Amino acid sequence: MSNDEILFLVKSGKLSVEDASRQLESLAPSAPFSMKVSEKGAITFRGVPGSLHLLGLSIYAKGVVFLLAHKAEIEVFIKANHGKLSWAKAKAAA
């Protein structure tokens, strides 16, 4: 089944988003990490492990700067909640 067929089935209600995500993941090779400026001026990240966003994960620059400024807090949170977090979809995570 192709990407277009899977998306058509989701739009028509014949396939759940979760099932479509699993099928799309099995079709797609691991994409390299890349960034670009979106049409709306946000930063679009592609190749983010565990991301369900077919077109990339977009965040405005102010949000990225905010997250970078809170890197240490985020790392502590992830370590403290490691067992509660889902790691199944993060195939390419280091």
Order of alpha helices (4+ residues) and beta strands (2+ residues): alpha-alpha-beta-beta-beta-alpha-alpha
